Amino acid sequence: MISLKIPLRQAHLPWLYFLVFLAIAGWHAFRPELVSEANGLGWDGVEYAQNIKQMKETILDKRLDSYRFQRLLPQLLVYLGLSSLSATITDQTIVRGFILLNTMAIALSLWLWHQIAKLLGLGVKSQILGWIALFINFATVKMPFYTPVLCDTTALAFGMAILYFFLKKKSIPLLLVSLLGAFCFPTLLYTGLLLFTFPYQSFSKPTADAGRIGVLFSVTISAGFLLFILLLRQAGHTYLVNPMSNVTLVASVCCAMIYLYIATLPLHVSLSIKTLPLAELRSYRTVVAVIVLLVVRGIIYAFSSGNTPRLNYKGFLAHVALEAVTNPLAFLVAHVVYLGPAVLLVIYAWGKIVQSAKEMGWGFFVVFSLFTLLSIGSESRQFITSWPLFVVALCVTLDKHPLPDLFYAVLFLLSLAFSKIGFPLNILSFSGNLLRLPEQRYFMHHGPWMSDDAYFGQGFVIVICFGLLYFLFLRRTKIQKQEGTPVKVKSSPFI
């Protein structure tokens, strides 16, 4: 087997991050590609631009429903930036403002990852792994510059900040970031409040619950999903962009149920008086979290229109469930396409990754578990804020079992290929059938709009990539379970 030695040390990593970031930014500067829809605004961006052009009226006249109001902060930041520069607010300046905001958000996220890795005491290889998983993918390399007028990249920075302050044990900044994040991505508030209520240093880790109860738990989750799908179908929900045959539907439902069963098996915990965080539930943290939640809901109620929102929580869950059955395991294909081949490593080492998540305490583990259940949704960009949690658990796991240097070089090249940095997405108009070429050049990266041909083609490539990683590297490394080994932070242990 070919060996490769990468002479990187801890002090070199910020330079690596900076140089690659500079190279990617330079690529987009000299070879810019903007979505042709609405002069570069994209689809959601048309509404965002209207809000920015009339920001004062939008807020004071309560023009936004509760869902849209929870996406207002990035638009407000761009508005304030353009106003402070006395720039004319046009579609073009709004696009440039979002590109600058996204670039700054990526730079901040890079710095936060470097700090998080130091807090976790990760080795150089694991830090590189996390950097590749978070920043060398379609979500971070291509999307922020091709369709810049979105909240996703700003939401990623908020998610990274929430995780950083959780690990740093800084409660007040954690609360403030969570409160602000509520007006960027709705899930950020709940993630932050859970991590605030259950700080990792206060708990014994949830212990594994083997046996019949654990199996019953996973069977119940899978059966509940089936029942939910049947109820949605009976209610006439049709959020299925890609039409399916009955055979495809049955196969997709069965695959999703099997996935949920396997994914939730390691999530079982022994629920007893000794292991439950009852003291924390009775602490001041719970009271503060409830107050912050009520404050946020009050602000939304006071400044939103009161009209039926474009998407509420019931609708979101319905979309997630229906997205899971467009094609068998289409959500896994979509996650790898959007977030990169590192998703394959999460799948491969899943049991050990769950154990690492448990070692970080109840708050981290509960958020991790909730997003595991939601991972059956194929619109991967909806979960951009939770991806850092999975990456942290992956890096902590593989830090105990480092792979050869060549593995990280190969993973970087594969991730760069999956990022589609040099792949042109644009067409003159997206007015045709979204499930056919040339529209699929862009929409094949988003699960709900991925055509059957794109699903099979990309799925085949993903299988080849996993085979390459497995037969060259992964099968040679035994990721063994290490009981009783806590995750270490420089200031104190997690548990």
DAFEN-V620625 format. One record per backbone hydrogen bond with DSSP energy under -1.0 kcal/mol. CO is the residue of the C=O (numbers start at 1). NH is the residue of the N-H. Records with the same first field share a line. If there is no record, write none. Layout:
BEGIN
CO->NH  NH
END
This chain:
BEGIN
6->8
9->12
12->16
13->17
14->18
15->19
16->20
17->21
18->22
19->23
20->24
21->25
22->26
23->27
24->28
25->29
26->30
27->31
36->39
37->42
38->41
44->48
45->49
46->50
47->51
48->52
49->53
50->54
52->55
54->58
55->59
56->60
57->61
58->63
64->305
65->69
66->70
68->71
69->72
72->76
73->77
74->78
75->79
76->80
77->81
78->82
79->83
80->84
81->85
82->87
83->86
88->90
90->94
91->95
92->96
93->97
94->98
95->99
96->100
97->101
98->102
99->103
100->104
101->105
102->106
103->107
104->108
105->109
106->110
107->111
108->112
109->113
110->114
111->115
112->116
113->117
114->118
115->119
116->120
117->122
119->490
123->127
124->128
125->129
126->130
127->131
128->132
129->133
130->134
131->135
132->136
137->141
138->142  143
142->145  146
143->147
146->35
148->150
151->155
152->156
153->157
154->158
155->159
156->160
157->161
158->162
159->163
160->164
161->165
162->166
163->167
164->168
165->170
170->174
171->175
172->176
173->177
174->178
175->179
176->180
177->181
178->182
180->183
181->184  185
183->73
185->188
187->191
188->192
189->193
190->194
191->195
192->196
193->197
194->198
199->202
200->203
207->270
211->215
212->216
213->217
214->218
215->219
216->220
217->221
218->222
219->223
220->224
221->225
222->226
223->227
224->228
225->229
226->230
227->231
228->232
229->233
230->234
231->235
232->237
238->240
245->249
246->250
247->251
248->252
249->253
250->254
251->255
252->256
253->257
254->258
255->259
256->260
257->261
258->262
259->263
260->264
261->265
265->268
272->276
276->278
277->281
278->282
280->283
284->288
285->289
286->290
287->291
288->292
289->293
290->294
291->295
292->296
293->297
294->298
295->299
296->300
297->301
298->302
299->303
300->304
312->316
313->317
314->318
315->319
316->320
317->321
318->322
319->323
320->324
322->325
327->330
329->333
330->334
331->335
332->336
333->337
334->338
335->339
336->340
338->139
340->343
341->344
342->346
343->347
344->348
345->349
347->350
349->353
350->354
351->355
352->356
353->357
354->358
355->359
357->360
358->361
361->365
362->366
363->367
364->368
365->369
366->370
367->371
368->372
369->373
370->374
374->377
378->380  447
379->382
380->383
381->384
383->387
386->389  390
387->391
388->392
389->393
390->394
391->395
392->396
393->397
394->398
395->399
397->400
404->407
405->409
406->410
407->411
408->412
409->413
410->414
411->415
412->416
413->417
414->418
415->419
417->420
420->423
433->436
436->440
438->441
439->442  443
440->444
442->445
443->446
446->449
447->450
451->455
452->456
453->457
454->458
455->459
456->460
457->461
458->462
459->463
460->464
461->465
462->466
463->467
464->468
465->469
466->470
467->471
468->472
469->473  474
470->475
473->476
474->477
478->480
482->485
487->494
END
